[in-house]
């Protein structure tokens, strides 16, 4: 005998009168007593406990993560701009600074170009050290020494090169060395934007040792009265000082500044100096109050030929 749809029975539920499957609440096995009901109840309780524990953990980790992100925001931003942004094809930090200077600084005003770089570094990303104390010290050194030929190793985006070049006396020249070819182009354009004549400076790209050797042969520079050596970004103060000695570019009275040194780096630089009274250590400074950034000032006591 064929049963009508309304009479069909199922162990887990019942058919509706119209022959369709019952709704979920009609055939749910959790409504009846037994093992399945207990398991479902236990599973729901466990899920609720896990969600509550995750919410509590998130409430604890969010303030900690926010504090760490705020504490190391410069490192995080620097990693993003220097590592991730070039990887995805974005402009380098130096190129972004140059774009900002082109927009904000009027051509031919060195102080406005420097202010635009400082504004970008303080507001967006510290591409270069623009500490006011260090800037004033460099200005004072140039005015005090009045060099006929100045050398900067590690021009980067051109900030320090421009600070030096704008204070040189008429007829004096600056040679800026930058290992990165693209950064060398940016430094040169930055100096030109400030209105410095091309006859007053030269930007050399490539290995610092090779560039220093070219100063005498290609540029006709027989000696430098001021040498600023920057640590990092392909430059090493110890090796660059050796290159200056080998090229016989230092003379009695020349001033050498080793910049951007850590505490251990300053000790290594001083330990690398030739024994004897060839150099006088004028000072060791922490101009920006940062324990990881030091500057060593040396005065040469003998002519360049006696350093060989």
Protein Blocks (a to p, Z undefined) as FASTA:
>chain_A
ZZdfklpccfkbccdfkopacdfklmocklpgcjklmmmmmmmmmmmmmmmmmmmmmmmm
mmmmmmmmmmmmmmmmmmmmmmmmmmnopacfklmmmmmmmmmpcghiaklmmmmmmmmm
mmmocfbacbfklmmmmmmmmmmnopabdcdehjknommmmmmmmmpcehiacddddfbl
klmmmmmmmmmmnopafklpccdedjfklmmmmmmmmnopabdfbdcddeeehiafklmm
mmmmmnopacehiacddehiafklmmmmmmmpcgdjkbccfbacdfkopakbccdddddf
bdfklmZZ
